[in-house]
Amino acid sequence: MTGPYWAVIALLAAAAFLIRVAGLAAGGRIRASRHAWILDDLPGLIVVSLVASSLAGQPWPTWIAAGIAFGVGAMTNHVILTMAAGVAAFAGLAWLAG
């Protein structure tokens, strides 16, 4: 590889490192502020946003399977059982629709 390739690799590595350091610094400042409660709820909010964006534009069997998975998760609070119920519901609904 030539010099410009190594320069791009070094620049990208430095940028990735600085992004992580900035995240650590921002997280530390948020933990010390009155907005620390946001970090406690952040993992759940990220999961909800990923699921919501995944469901956008999906057909009705996907929405029904997601609702079934939500119900099982709310009743049992068991991750593996929730995933299994959602997959089984989706497979059954896809089989019925197809």
Phi and psi restraints in degrees (value plus and minus 20) as a CYANA .aco file:
   2 THR   PHI    -113.5   -73.5
   2 THR   PSI     153.2   193.2
   3 GLY   PHI     -76.6   -36.6
   3 GLY   PSI     -63.9   -23.9
   4 PRO   PHI     -81.7   -41.7
   4 PRO   PSI     -53.8   -13.8
   5 TYR   PHI     -85.5   -45.5
   5 TYR   PSI     -63.9   -23.9
   6 TRP   PHI     -85.3   -45.3
   6 TRP   PSI     -54.4   -14.4
   7 ALA   PHI     -85.9   -45.9
   7 ALA   PSI     -61.4   -21.4
   8 VAL   PHI     -85.3   -45.3
   8 VAL   PSI     -62.4   -22.4
   9 ILE   PHI     -81.4   -41.4
   9 ILE   PSI     -64.9   -24.9
  10 ALA   PHI     -84.4   -44.4
  10 ALA   PSI     -60.2   -20.2
  11 LEU   PHI     -85.1   -45.1
  11 LEU   PSI     -63.3   -23.3
  12 LEU   PHI     -86.7   -46.7
  12 LEU   PSI     -58.4   -18.4
  13 ALA   PHI     -83.8   -43.8
  13 ALA   PSI     -63.4   -23.4
  14 ALA   PHI     -84.3   -44.3
  14 ALA   PSI     -60.8   -20.8
  15 ALA   PHI     -84.5   -44.5
  15 ALA   PSI     -62.5   -22.5
  16 ALA   PHI     -82.9   -42.9
  16 ALA   PSI     -61.7   -21.7
  17 PHE   PHI     -84.2   -44.2
  17 PHE   PSI     -65.1   -25.1
  18 LEU   PHI     -86.1   -46.1
  18 LEU   PSI     -54.5   -14.5
  19 ILE   PHI     -83.3   -43.3
  19 ILE   PSI     -61.6   -21.6
  20 ARG   PHI     -88.5   -48.5
  20 ARG   PSI     -60.8   -20.8
  21 VAL   PHI     -84.7   -44.7
  21 VAL   PSI     -61.4   -21.4
  22 ALA   PHI     -83.4   -43.4
  22 ALA   PSI     -58.7   -18.7
  23 GLY   PHI     -84.2   -44.2
  23 GLY   PSI     -61.5   -21.5
  24 LEU   PHI     -83.9   -43.9
  24 LEU   PSI     -62.4   -22.4
  25 ALA   PHI     -85.6   -45.6
  25 ALA   PSI     -63.6   -23.6
  26 ALA   PHI     -85.2   -45.2
  26 ALA   PSI     -61.1   -21.1
  27 GLY   PHI     -82.4   -42.4
  27 GLY   PSI     -60.1   -20.1
  28 GLY   PHI     -84.5   -44.5
  28 GLY   PSI     -59.9   -19.9
  29 ARG   PHI     -89.3   -49.3
  29 ARG   PSI     -57.0   -17.0
  30 ILE   PHI     -87.8   -47.8
  30 ILE   PSI     -60.1   -20.1
  31 ARG   PHI     -80.9   -40.9
  31 ARG   PSI     -52.6   -12.6
  32 ALA   PHI    -105.3   -65.3
  32 ALA   PSI     -25.5    14.5
  33 SER   PHI    -120.5   -80.5
  33 SER   PSI    -198.6  -158.6
  34 ARG   PHI     -98.0   -58.0
  34 ARG   PSI     -22.6    17.4
  35 HIS   PHI    -117.8   -77.8
  35 HIS   PSI      -1.2    38.8
  36 ALA   PHI     -83.0   -43.0
  36 ALA   PSI     -45.4    -5.4
  37 TRP   PHI     -82.5   -42.5
  37 TRP   PSI     -43.8    -3.8
  38 ILE   PHI     -83.5   -43.5
  38 ILE   PSI     -59.7   -19.7
  39 LEU   PHI     -86.4   -46.4
  39 LEU   PSI     -48.8    -8.8
  40 ASP   PHI     -88.1   -48.1
  40 ASP   PSI     -55.7   -15.7
  41 ASP   PHI    -113.4   -73.4
  41 ASP   PSI     -26.1    13.9
  42 LEU   PHI     -81.8   -41.8
  42 LEU   PSI     -63.6   -23.6
  43 PRO   PHI     -79.9   -39.9
  43 PRO   PSI     -63.2   -23.2
  44 GLY   PHI     -85.3   -45.3
  44 GLY   PSI     -58.5   -18.5
  45 LEU   PHI     -85.7   -45.7
  45 LEU   PSI     -56.6   -16.6
  46 ILE   PHI     -86.2   -46.2
  46 ILE   PSI     -63.1   -23.1
  47 VAL   PHI     -83.1   -43.1
  47 VAL   PSI     -64.3   -24.3
  48 VAL   PHI     -81.9   -41.9
  48 VAL   PSI     -61.8   -21.8
  49 SER   PHI     -87.6   -47.6
  49 SER   PSI     -56.5   -16.5
  50 LEU   PHI     -86.7   -46.7
  50 LEU   PSI     -61.6   -21.6
  51 VAL   PHI     -86.6   -46.6
  51 VAL   PSI     -64.2   -24.2
  52 ALA   PHI     -82.9   -42.9
  52 ALA   PSI     -62.3   -22.3
  53 SER   PHI     -90.7   -50.7
  53 SER   PSI     -48.7    -8.7
  54 SER   PHI     -91.6   -51.6
  54 SER   PSI     -52.2   -12.2
  55 LEU   PHI    -100.1   -60.1
  55 LEU   PSI     -38.0     2.0
  56 ALA   PHI     -80.9   -40.9
  56 ALA   PSI     104.2   144.2
  57 GLY   PHI      60.6   100.6
  57 GLY   PSI     -11.4    28.6
  58 GLN   PHI    -105.6   -65.6
  58 GLN   PSI     136.4   176.4
  59 PRO   PHI     -92.9   -52.9
  59 PRO   PSI     149.9   189.9
  60 TRP   PHI     -81.2   -41.2
  60 TRP   PSI     -54.0   -14.0
  61 PRO   PHI     -81.0   -41.0
  61 PRO   PSI     -54.1   -14.1
  62 THR   PHI     -86.0   -46.0
  62 THR   PSI     -62.6   -22.6
  63 TRP   PHI     -86.0   -46.0
  63 TRP   PSI     -60.9   -20.9
  64 ILE   PHI     -86.1   -46.1
  64 ILE   PSI     -63.5   -23.5
  65 ALA   PHI     -82.2   -42.2
  65 ALA   PSI     -59.2   -19.2
  66 ALA   PHI     -85.0   -45.0
  66 ALA   PSI     -59.3   -19.3
  67 GLY   PHI     -84.8   -44.8
  67 GLY   PSI     -60.2   -20.2
  68 ILE   PHI     -84.3   -44.3
  68 ILE   PSI     -64.9   -24.9
  69 ALA   PHI     -81.5   -41.5
  69 ALA   PSI     -59.7   -19.7
  70 PHE   PHI     -82.7   -42.7
  70 PHE   PSI     -64.0   -24.0
  71 GLY   PHI     -82.7   -42.7
  71 GLY   PSI     -64.2   -24.2
  72 VAL   PHI     -84.1   -44.1
  72 VAL   PSI     -60.9   -20.9
  73 GLY   PHI     -85.2   -45.2
  73 GLY   PSI     -58.8   -18.8
  74 ALA   PHI     -88.8   -48.8
  74 ALA   PSI     -55.6   -15.6
  75 MET   PHI     -99.2   -59.2
  75 MET   PSI     -59.0   -19.0
  76 THR   PHI    -124.0   -84.0
  76 THR   PSI     -46.2    -6.2
  77 ASN   PHI      35.6    75.6
  77 ASN   PSI      18.7    58.7
  78 HIS   PHI    -143.0  -103.0
  78 HIS   PSI      95.3   135.3
  79 VAL   PHI     -85.0   -45.0
  79 VAL   PSI     -67.2   -27.2
  80 ILE   PHI     -87.7   -47.7
  80 ILE   PSI     -60.8   -20.8
  81 LEU   PHI     -83.7   -43.7
  81 LEU   PSI     -58.1   -18.1
  82 THR   PHI     -83.6   -43.6
  82 THR   PSI     -65.6   -25.6
  83 MET   PHI     -84.2   -44.2
  83 MET   PSI     -62.6   -22.6
  84 ALA   PHI     -83.4   -43.4
  84 ALA   PSI     -61.9   -21.9
  85 ALA   PHI     -85.5   -45.5
  85 ALA   PSI     -61.2   -21.2
  86 GLY   PHI     -84.5   -44.5
  86 GLY   PSI     -63.2   -23.2
  87 VAL   PHI     -86.7   -46.7
  87 VAL   PSI     -62.9   -22.9
  88 ALA   PHI     -84.3   -44.3
  88 ALA   PSI     -61.2   -21.2
  89 ALA   PHI     -84.4   -44.4
  89 ALA   PSI     -63.1   -23.1
  90 PHE   PHI     -84.6   -44.6
  90 PHE   PSI     -63.5   -23.5
  91 ALA   PHI     -83.3   -43.3
  91 ALA   PSI     -62.4   -22.4
  92 GLY   PHI     -85.9   -45.9
  92 GLY   PSI     -62.5   -22.5
  93 LEU   PHI     -88.8   -48.8
  93 LEU   PSI     -58.0   -18.0
  94 ALA   PHI     -85.3   -45.3
  94 ALA   PSI     -57.4   -17.4
  95 TRP   PHI     -86.9   -46.9
  95 TRP   PSI     -60.2   -20.2
  96 LEU   PHI     -88.0   -48.0
  96 LEU   PSI     -58.1   -18.1
  97 ALA   PHI     -97.4   -57.4
  97 ALA   PSI     -45.6    -5.6
